[in-house]
Structures are given as structure tokens and as C-alpha cells.
Amino acid sequence: MRTDSLRLEGLAIGDVAPVRQTVAPGEILCLSGASGSGKSRLLRAIADLEPHEGEVWLGEQAQSATPGHVWRRAVMLVPAESHWWAERVGEHLLEPETADLAALGFERAVLDWSVAHLSSGEKQRLALLRTVSRAPSALLLDEPTANLDDATARRVEAWLTERIRQRGWPTLWVAHDMAQIRRVADWHCRLVEGRLTEERAPWT
């Protein structure tokens, strides 16, 4: 299990006021807010994909002192719409475990499937598996179950939260469903008019 926290020190982008938060190893911070409030841009800033103010730390490693591609291998963003660059699913995955495939509702035959024929929900589940297979140090999840039905979303939640706890990944998880937030989050921040408001479990 990893022991590095993800720390935001005065991180600001667009209309989002400077954010100071620490997410501990294996902890899930859920982030909610109205569309256009800046949630996705905040994740992109943490992933060093957009210019921003302030600093992000992974343990003692500063984002500003780390080449972008190296940082993004450690602090991995799973966007709401995943990107695919090769024809077959298996070309994107690093030896996924059969148990992980099964947990997400797939058999190993999926590795030979054409990406062009995947549904949006299949792409979303496989994008999560692709990220986990690369053993990141922290996760940034932008509505990771948005394209899934309720039963499949619950299944993915269980698999994902178990991996996060086991492997000690500090995680920011953008979500809109309060029921999901109550199930997965250690704490929850709402982004309202550029500022974060915080509440922690146990939920009331």
C-alpha cells in the first residue's frame, strides 16, 4: 500500500478560488457542483493538463518540479469521455487480471474486441481498468459511472473502492448522485461559486 498523500496548496484555475486540501492515501474525496462550476478543470489542473496557480504535491514530489508526462503517469486522470488510440481493446491494457475483468462484467475475450464497437458504458468500465492496470499513485475520476445503469454502477463502485483502499491511492471523484457520494466518499466538497464547502462522513 502506498503512503503518499495528494496535497493541493493554493491551487486555482478559472473562477475557482485557491484550494487547499489534502487527500490521504486510500481516501476518497467526492467533488460535486453545478455543470460549468469548474470541477473538471480542477481535475485537469491537478493532472497538469491546464495552466493554473498554486502547487500540487504527491508526498514530497512537487508537480512543478516534475515533467508533465511523468506526473500524469503517477496522478492519473480518467475523464468523463475516454480516449482510445488503437483498434483493439487489448492494445490499451497492461495484462489485466482475470478477476478485475470479471468484476467489471467482462471475459478475457474482450481484449480482442474492436474499440469502435464498444458502447459508452463498456468504454467507461474499460477506461477505469486501463488506468488501474498502469498502477498509478493517485486517481482523478471525472464521473466514472455516468454512462452506467444503477446495477452496473454499484458493481463498478465496489470494485473501484476496494482497489483504492487496498492500494492506498488518494482519490478525487467527481459525482452528482448524493446516494453514490454517501456510499463511496470519506468526505465531500461542493464547488459553489468558485469555492469549496466541505463535509465529512459519517453522513447525516
Backbone as CSV, one residue per row, in Angstrom:
resi,resn,N_x,N_y,N_z,CA_x,CA_y,CA_z,C_x,C_y,C_z
1,MET,0.850,-1.201,0.000,0.000,0.000,0.000,0.879,1.243,0.000
2,ARG,0.494,2.227,-0.813,1.257,3.472,-0.875,0.963,4.324,0.358
3,THR,1.862,5.253,0.634,1.686,6.115,1.810,1.792,7.599,1.460
4,ASP,1.635,7.951,0.179,1.745,9.348,-0.243,0.370,10.006,-0.275
5,SER,0.261,11.172,0.329,-0.948,11.984,0.231,-0.881,12.850,-1.022
6,LEU,-2.037,13.278,-1.488,-2.135,14.254,-2.574,-2.547,15.568,-1.925
7,ARG,-1.731,16.594,-2.108,-1.946,17.858,-1.403,-2.058,19.014,-2.388
8,LEU,-3.111,19.804,-2.245,-3.322,20.984,-3.078,-3.006,22.204,-2.237
9,GLU,-2.082,23.025,-2.728,-1.650,24.210,-1.990,-1.957,25.455,-2.814
10,GLY,-3.081,26.097,-2.527,-3.443,27.321,-3.247,-3.719,27.098,-4.719
11,LEU,-4.227,25.918,-5.069,-4.489,25.601,-6.469,-5.698,26.392,-6.962
12,ALA,-5.527,27.141,-8.046,-6.608,27.964,-8.587,-6.570,27.902,-10.103
13,ILE,-7.771,27.827,-10.687,-7.889,27.818,-12.144,-9.238,28.421,-12.510
14,GLY,-9.268,29.278,-13.516,-10.511,29.907,-13.920,-11.135,30.673,-12.771
15,ASP,-12.421,30.410,-12.520,-13.147,31.088,-11.444,-13.041,30.370,-10.105
16,VAL,-12.264,29.287,-10.051,-12.137,28.532,-8.806,-11.126,29.219,-7.901
17,ALA,-11.559,29.580,-6.708,-10.682,30.239,-5.740,-9.612,29.272,-5.262
18,PRO,-8.478,29.773,-4.765,-7.392,28.889,-4.333,-7.872,27.794,-3.378
19,VAL,-7.509,26.563,-3.717,-7.940,25.379,-2.962,-6.771,24.847,-2.155
20,ARG,-7.025,24.592,-0.886,-6.033,23.952,-0.016,-6.695,22.728,0.604
21,GLN,-6.307,21.565,0.103,-6.890,20.311,0.578,-5.810,19.237,0.563
22,THR,-5.951,18.277,1.455,-5.091,17.100,1.457,-5.965,15.861,1.422
23,VAL,-5.659,14.956,0.501,-6.356,13.679,0.407,-5.354,12.596,0.810
24,ALA,-5.673,11.877,1.856,-4.750,10.886,2.416,-4.715,9.618,1.565
25,PRO,-3.701,8.768,1.735,-3.638,7.509,0.996,-4.892,6.659,1.231
26,GLY,-5.479,6.167,0.155,-6.653,5.321,0.251,-7.930,6.049,0.590
27,GLU,-7.910,7.382,0.575,-9.072,8.197,0.926,-9.743,8.706,-0.343
28,ILE,-11.081,8.795,-0.311,-11.849,9.292,-1.460,-12.527,10.604,-1.093
29,LEU,-12.173,11.650,-1.826,-12.850,12.940,-1.732,-13.771,13.061,-2.936
30,CYS,-15.072,13.110,-2.684,-16.023,13.330,-3.771,-16.251,14.829,-3.947
31,LEU,-16.318,15.238,-5.193,-16.476,16.640,-5.549,-17.743,16.775,-6.387
32,SER,-18.646,17.653,-5.948,-19.872,17.894,-6.696,-20.040,19.386,-6.950
33,GLY,-21.016,19.715,-7.775,-21.274,21.113,-8.110,-22.028,21.187,-9.420
34,ALA,-22.588,22.340,-9.694,-23.361,22.527,-10.924,-22.478,22.381,-12.156
35,SER,-23.111,22.043,-13.275,-22.372,21.983,-14.538,-21.739,23.341,-14.808
36,GLY,-20.468,23.308,-15.219,-19.763,24.545,-15.511,-19.147,25.219,-14.303
37,SER,-19.238,24.585,-13.135,-18.699,25.204,-11.923,-17.190,25.088,-11.807
38,GLY,-16.576,24.226,-12.632,-15.113,24.126,-12.634,-14.555,22.816,-12.119
39,LYS,-15.396,21.822,-11.900,-14.932,20.544,-11.347,-13.923,19.861,-12.267
40,SER,-14.279,19.736,-13.532,-13.389,19.048,-14.480,-12.099,19.837,-14.688
41,ARG,-12.193,21.157,-14.722,-10.982,21.978,-14.880,-10.061,21.829,-13.670
42,LEU,-10.651,21.696,-12.497,-9.839,21.488,-11.303,-9.083,20.168,-11.404
43,LEU,-9.745,19.109,-11.847,-9.054,17.830,-12.029,-7.950,17.950,-13.074
44,ARG,-8.227,18.670,-14.149,-7.215,18.829,-15.196,-6.013,19.625,-14.691
45,ALA,-6.262,20.575,-13.812,-5.144,21.317,-13.221,-4.301,20.400,-12.339
46,ILE,-4.958,19.562,-11.552,-4.226,18.625,-10.695,-3.398,17.667,-11.539
47,ALA,-3.927,17.297,-12.716,-3.203,16.407,-13.630,-2.167,17.137,-14.471
48,ASP,-2.037,18.450,-14.278,-1.100,19.279,-15.036,-1.430,19.286,-16.529
49,LEU,-2.718,19.402,-16.819,-3.182,19.477,-18.205,-3.651,20.874,-18.589
50,GLU,-3.750,21.785,-17.605,-4.100,23.173,-17.882,-3.271,24.079,-16.994
51,PRO,-2.882,25.258,-17.504,-2.144,26.212,-16.663,-2.981,26.605,-15.446
52,HIS,-2.318,26.803,-14.329,-3.033,27.117,-13.094,-2.087,27.789,-12.115
53,GLU,-2.639,28.313,-11.052,-1.848,28.878,-9.968,-1.731,27.849,-8.842
54,GLY,-0.744,28.061,-7.981,-0.577,27.180,-6.840,0.241,25.942,-7.170
55,GLU,0.271,25.026,-6.219,1.108,23.831,-6.332,0.324,22.592,-5.938
56,VAL,0.703,21.467,-6.531,0.168,20.161,-6.165,1.337,19.286,-5.740
57,TRP,1.153,18.568,-4.652,2.194,17.676,-4.133,1.662,16.251,-4.058
58,LEU,2.497,15.300,-4.452,2.251,13.876,-4.211,3.345,13.429,-3.258
59,GLY,3.010,13.314,-1.979,4.049,13.116,-0.989,4.995,14.298,-1.002
60,GLU,6.279,14.034,-1.223,7.280,15.104,-1.286,7.599,15.524,-2.717
61,GLN,6.838,15.010,-3.681,7.067,15.310,-5.091,6.167,16.459,-5.534
62,ALA,6.774,17.547,-6.009,6.013,18.709,-6.457,5.689,18.591,-7.941
63,GLN,4.456,18.931,-8.299,4.068,18.911,-9.714,4.979,19.805,-10.544
64,SER,5.301,21.005,-10.032,6.070,21.979,-10.804,7.496,21.522,-11.084
65,ALA,7.981,20.556,-10.306,9.343,20.063,-10.485,9.382,18.731,-11.235
66,THR,8.232,18.321,-11.786,8.114,17.009,-12.416,7.688,17.170,-13.868
67,PRO,8.374,16.536,-14.824,7.911,16.588,-16.221,6.455,16.134,-16.314
68,GLY,5.692,16.798,-17.178,4.266,16.539,-17.258,3.916,15.086,-17.478
69,HIS,4.614,14.416,-18.403,4.260,13.025,-18.703,4.572,12.107,-17.527
70,VAL,5.595,12.445,-16.756,5.929,11.648,-15.574,4.869,11.855,-14.495
71,TRP,4.460,13.109,-14.283,3.426,13.415,-13.300,2.126,12.689,-13.636
72,ARG,1.737,12.703,-14.911,0.450,12.123,-15.292,0.453,10.606,-15.256
73,ARG,1.623,9.977,-15.249,1.682,8.533,-15.020,1.435,8.209,-13.557
74,ALA,1.765,9.155,-12.678,1.567,8.945,-11.245,0.186,9.411,-10.795
75,VAL,-0.219,10.596,-11.257,-1.515,11.176,-10.888,-2.407,11.066,-12.119
76,MET,-3.168,9.965,-12.203,-3.881,9.630,-13.437,-5.311,10.145,-13.436
77,LEU,-5.649,10.825,-14.524,-6.991,11.333,-14.739,-7.773,10.381,-15.641
78,VAL,-8.979,10.011,-15.198,-9.914,9.281,-16.051,-11.035,10.263,-16.405
79,PRO,-11.016,10.829,-17.615,-12.017,11.841,-17.980,-13.389,11.216,-18.193
80,ALA,-14.398,12.056,-18.257,-15.760,11.567,-18.470,-15.882,10.843,-19.808
81,GLU,-15.175,11.316,-20.811,-15.140,10.659,-22.123,-13.718,10.186,-22.367
82,SER,-13.525,8.876,-22.376,-12.172,8.316,-22.501,-11.681,8.394,-23.942
83,HIS,-10.365,8.392,-24.079,-9.728,8.443,-25.401,-9.102,7.087,-25.723
84,TRP,-9.220,6.679,-26.980,-8.705,5.382,-27.429,-7.897,5.605,-28.697
85,TRP,-6.776,4.913,-28.824,-5.858,5.208,-29.931,-5.514,3.994,-30.790
86,ALA,-5.901,2.812,-30.354,-5.607,1.606,-31.137,-6.914,0.889,-31.461
87,GLU,-6.851,-0.074,-32.357,-8.075,-0.716,-32.848,-8.677,-1.670,-31.833
88,ARG,-7.844,-2.444,-31.141,-8.329,-3.484,-30.244,-8.203,-3.081,-28.782
89,VAL,-9.138,-3.571,-27.972,-9.136,-3.252,-26.543,-7.831,-3.668,-25.892
90,GLY,-7.351,-4.873,-26.206,-6.158,-5.402,-25.550,-4.905,-4.577,-25.766
91,GLU,-4.885,-3.768,-26.813,-3.711,-2.929,-27.073,-3.598,-1.779,-26.075
92,HIS,-4.649,-1.536,-25.306,-4.648,-0.435,-24.350,-4.390,-0.889,-22.912
93,LEU,-4.413,-2.186,-22.671,-4.356,-2.698,-21.302,-3.051,-3.431,-21.037
94,LEU,-2.522,-3.258,-19.849,-1.286,-3.927,-19.444,-1.622,-5.155,-18.618
95,GLU,-1.787,-6.299,-19.270,-2.032,-7.578,-18.609,-3.068,-7.491,-17.493
96,PRO,-4.306,-7.155,-17.834,-5.333,-7.061,-16.787,-5.583,-8.413,-16.139
97,GLU,-5.855,-8.405,-14.843,-6.141,-9.638,-14.127,-7.545,-10.117,-14.493
98,THR,-7.678,-11.445,-14.610,-8.977,-12.028,-14.947,-10.029,-11.638,-13.918
99,ALA,-9.630,-11.558,-12.637,-10.581,-11.187,-11.582,-11.101,-9.766,-11.777
100,ASP,-10.239,-8.860,-12.236,-10.675,-7.487,-12.482,-11.636,-7.431,-13.666
101,LEU,-11.328,-8.166,-14.720,-12.236,-8.215,-15.864,-13.603,-8.736,-15.437
102,ALA,-13.604,-9.826,-14.677,-14.860,-10.429,-14.239,-15.654,-9.475,-13.345
103,ALA,-14.950,-8.753,-12.471,-15.617,-7.824,-11.562,-16.345,-6.730,-12.326
104,LEU,-15.843,-6.405,-13.508,-16.449,-5.361,-14.334,-17.388,-5.918,-15.398
105,GLY,-17.617,-7.248,-15.354,-18.583,-7.864,-16.252,-18.032,-8.301,-17.586
106,PHE,-16.717,-8.550,-17.664,-16.095,-8.955,-18.920,-15.400,-10.311,-18.784
107,GLU,-15.250,-10.990,-19.908,-14.374,-12.159,-20.017,-13.130,-11.735,-20.770
108,ARG,-12.106,-12.606,-20.787,-10.845,-12.228,-21.435,-11.013,-11.991,-22.935
109,ALA,-12.082,-12.505,-23.507,-12.333,-12.293,-24.939,-12.483,-10.820,-25.274
110,VAL,-12.797,-9.991,-24.276,-12.961,-8.559,-24.535,-11.673,-7.941,-25.072
111,LEU,-10.542,-8.542,-24.760,-9.266,-7.989,-25.210,-9.140,-7.988,-26.726
112,ASP,-9.917,-8.844,-27.391,-9.894,-8.905,-28.854,-11.009,-8.079,-29.497
113,TRP,-11.823,-7.434,-28.680,-12.919,-6.638,-29.240,-12.387,-5.383,-29.914
114,SER,-13.150,-4.924,-30.907,-12.843,-3.657,-31.568,-13.352,-2.500,-30.710
115,VAL,-12.508,-1.517,-30.507,-12.912,-0.336,-29.738,-14.093,0.367,-30.409
116,ALA,-14.117,0.346,-31.732,-15.173,1.044,-32.471,-16.558,0.484,-32.171
117,HIS,-16.616,-0.757,-31.698,-17.904,-1.392,-31.443,-18.309,-1.370,-29.970
118,LEU,-17.521,-0.708,-29.129,-17.850,-0.629,-27.710,-18.963,0.379,-27.463
119,SER,-19.825,0.076,-26.505,-20.818,1.054,-26.060,-20.137,2.066,-25.150
120,SER,-20.830,3.155,-24.845,-20.241,4.163,-23.956,-19.988,3.587,-22.568
121,GLY,-20.883,2.733,-22.092,-20.680,2.120,-20.783,-19.507,1.164,-20.760
122,GLU,-19.341,0.394,-21.835,-18.192,-0.511,-21.925,-16.887,0.285,-21.964
123,LYS,-16.887,1.366,-22.724,-15.687,2.215,-22.768,-15.361,2.772,-21.386
124,GLN,-16.381,3.171,-20.648,-16.139,3.758,-19.336,-15.531,2.729,-18.381
125,ARG,-16.081,1.521,-18.367,-15.531,0.475,-17.492,-14.118,0.091,-17.895
126,LEU,-13.884,-0.025,-19.198,-12.553,-0.425,-19.659,-11.527,0.683,-19.464
127,ALA,-11.963,1.939,-19.532,-11.039,3.042,-19.254,-10.571,2.997,-17.806
128,LEU,-11.464,2.651,-16.888,-11.073,2.502,-15.487,-10.088,1.355,-15.325
129,LEU,-10.368,0.236,-15.989,-9.459,-0.906,-15.909,-8.098,-0.557,-16.508
130,ARG,-8.103,0.160,-17.610,-6.851,0.596,-18.252,-6.012,1.415,-17.276
131,THR,-6.650,2.308,-16.548,-5.933,3.146,-15.586,-5.380,2.313,-14.436
132,VAL,-6.211,1.469,-13.856,-5.783,0.631,-12.735,-4.634,-0.285,-13.143
133,SER,-4.662,-0.789,-14.382,-3.615,-1.705,-14.832,-2.254,-1.035,-14.929
134,ARG,-2.232,0.301,-14.932,-0.967,1.033,-15.023,-0.419,1.447,-13.657
135,ALA,-1.037,0.965,-12.586,-0.549,1.156,-11.218,-0.191,2.608,-10.927
136,PRO,-1.167,3.504,-10.925,-0.891,4.910,-10.611,-0.585,5.086,-9.124
137,SER,-0.301,6.324,-8.748,-0.090,6.659,-7.342,-1.252,7.441,-6.762
138,ALA,-2.079,8.043,-7.626,-3.269,8.788,-7.211,-4.245,8.772,-8.379
139,LEU,-5.549,8.918,-8.070,-6.579,8.860,-9.098,-7.414,10.129,-9.107
140,LEU,-7.761,10.566,-10.324,-8.684,11.679,-10.552,-9.791,11.136,-11.451
141,LEU,-10.992,11.008,-10.915,-12.087,10.344,-11.616,-13.197,11.345,-11.908
142,ASP,-13.473,11.578,-13.185,-14.492,12.542,-13.587,-15.769,11.790,-13.960
143,GLU,-16.694,11.684,-13.002,-17.961,10.965,-13.188,-17.739,9.575,-13.788
144,PRO,-17.026,8.700,-13.068,-16.602,7.417,-13.643,-17.723,6.422,-13.891
145,THR,-18.935,6.677,-13.383,-20.044,5.746,-13.634,-21.210,6.427,-14.344
146,ALA,-20.972,7.578,-14.947,-22.061,8.376,-15.529,-22.799,7.643,-16.640
147,ASN,-22.136,6.752,-17.368,-22.758,6.076,-18.507,-23.275,4.686,-18.164
148,LEU,-23.378,4.376,-16.871,-23.747,3.027,-16.442,-25.130,3.010,-15.802
149,ASP,-25.835,1.885,-15.956,-27.095,1.719,-15.239,-26.799,1.517,-13.750
150,ASP,-27.819,1.599,-12.923,-27.623,1.587,-11.477,-26.905,0.329,-11.000
151,ALA,-27.322,-0.835,-11.495,-26.723,-2.088,-11.033,-25.255,-2.158,-11.420
152,THR,-24.937,-1.776,-12.645,-23.540,-1.818,-13.092,-22.715,-0.771,-12.360
153,ALA,-23.300,0.399,-12.117,-22.585,1.436,-11.375,-22.216,0.938,-9.983
154,ARG,-23.136,0.250,-9.307,-22.846,-0.294,-7.976,-21.702,-1.304,-8.043
155,ARG,-21.713,-2.122,-9.086,-20.673,-3.128,-9.269,-19.309,-2.467,-9.457
156,VAL,-19.274,-1.432,-10.286,-18.025,-0.714,-10.535,-17.566,0.008,-9.274
157,GLU,-18.493,0.639,-8.562,-18.154,1.302,-7.301,-17.451,0.348,-6.347
158,ALA,-18.023,-0.839,-6.172,-17.462,-1.812,-5.225,-16.048,-2.209,-5.624
159,TRP,-15.869,-2.485,-6.913,-14.536,-2.876,-7.401,-13.542,-1.734,-7.244
160,LEU,-13.964,-0.528,-7.610,-13.063,0.611,-7.609,-12.678,1.020,-6.186
161,THR,-13.652,1.084,-5.298,-13.336,1.490,-3.926,-12.444,0.460,-3.247
162,GLU,-12.643,-0.810,-3.545,-11.774,-1.836,-2.966,-10.329,-1.648,-3.428
163,ARG,-10.142,-1.367,-4.723,-8.778,-1.159,-5.243,-8.159,0.098,-4.620
164,ILE,-8.937,1.144,-4.488,-8.426,2.401,-3.916,-7.949,2.167,-2.486
165,ARG,-8.750,1.464,-1.682,-8.373,1.201,-0.295,-7.154,0.284,-0.215
166,GLN,-7.163,-0.780,-1.015,-6.070,-1.756,-0.968,-4.737,-1.133,-1.360
167,ARG,-4.760,-0.307,-2.371,-3.509,0.189,-2.947,-3.121,1.583,-2.456
168,GLY,-3.977,2.166,-1.622,-3.613,3.423,-0.983,-3.565,4.614,-1.914
169,TRP,-4.469,4.655,-2.892,-4.479,5.772,-3.831,-5.324,6.923,-3.283
170,PRO,-4.755,8.098,-3.042,-5.595,9.261,-2.755,-6.407,9.575,-4.010
171,THR,-7.710,9.789,-3.832,-8.616,9.856,-4.984,-9.562,11.042,-4.890
172,LEU,-9.656,11.802,-5.985,-10.717,12.806,-6.157,-11.699,12.248,-7.168
173,TRP,-12.975,12.230,-6.779,-14.023,11.551,-7.554,-15.158,12.542,-7.770
174,VAL,-15.330,13.029,-9.009,-16.438,13.928,-9.322,-17.712,13.100,-9.458
175,ALA,-18.753,13.502,-8.728,-20.028,12.786,-8.753,-21.160,13.776,-8.533
176,HIS,-22.356,13.429,-9.035,-23.539,14.254,-8.831,-24.573,13.557,-7.953
177,ASP,-24.524,12.233,-7.907,-25.523,11.440,-7.188,-25.163,11.371,-5.709
178,MET,-25.982,12.004,-4.864,-25.675,12.005,-3.435,-25.690,10.605,-2.850
179,ALA,-26.514,9.730,-3.393,-26.521,8.351,-2.895,-25.173,7.697,-3.145
180,GLN,-24.607,7.930,-4.322,-23.285,7.375,-4.602,-22.229,8.011,-3.708
181,ILE,-22.308,9.313,-3.539,-21.341,10.009,-2.687,-21.359,9.424,-1.278
182,ARG,-22.550,9.166,-0.749,-22.653,8.596,0.591,-22.071,7.193,0.664
183,ARG,-22.146,6.463,-0.451,-21.615,5.095,-0.460,-20.095,5.071,-0.527
184,VAL,-19.486,5.978,-1.300,-18.060,5.813,-1.597,-17.143,6.810,-0.890
185,ALA,-17.671,7.975,-0.490,-16.790,9.069,-0.071,-16.413,8.993,1.402
186,ASP,-15.180,9.365,1.685,-14.765,9.639,3.055,-15.147,11.069,3.427
187,TRP,-15.116,11.929,2.413,-15.581,13.296,2.599,-15.995,13.881,1.262
188,HIS,-16.724,14.981,1.351,-17.411,15.516,0.172,-17.257,17.033,0.165
189,CYS,-16.896,17.568,-0.992,-16.822,19.018,-1.167,-17.740,19.431,-2.306
190,ARG,-18.527,20.485,-2.053,-19.324,21.086,-3.115,-18.595,22.323,-3.631
191,LEU,-18.574,22.461,-4.954,-17.977,23.634,-5.571,-19.116,24.594,-5.913
192,VAL,-19.201,25.694,-5.160,-20.285,26.656,-5.308,-19.689,28.049,-5.488
193,GLU,-19.970,28.653,-6.635,-19.459,29.991,-6.953,-17.955,30.077,-6.730
194,GLY,-17.260,29.047,-7.179,-15.798,29.050,-7.149,-15.168,28.666,-5.831
195,ARG,-15.980,28.299,-4.845,-15.424,27.952,-3.536,-15.907,26.583,-3.096
196,LEU,-15.048,25.882,-2.351,-15.381,24.559,-1.858,-15.991,24.633,-0.469
197,THR,-17.067,23.888,-0.274,-17.626,23.695,1.059,-17.463,22.218,1.406
198,GLU,-17.106,21.904,2.619,-16.672,20.556,2.973,-17.580,19.919,4.010
199,GLU,-17.826,18.608,3.825,-18.472,17.817,4.865,-17.839,16.428,4.870
200,ARG,-17.771,15.829,6.035,-17.113,14.532,6.191,-18.102,13.468,6.673
201,ALA,-17.783,12.203,6.341,-18.536,11.091,6.898,-18.232,11.031,8.405
202,PRO,-19.121,10.465,9.269,-20.376,9.805,8.877,-21.448,10.798,8.454
203,TRP,-22.217,10.393,7.450,-23.202,11.287,6.872,-24.419,11.391,7.777
204,THR,-25.054,12.540,7.725,-26.281,12.739,8.496,-27.458,12.935,7.561
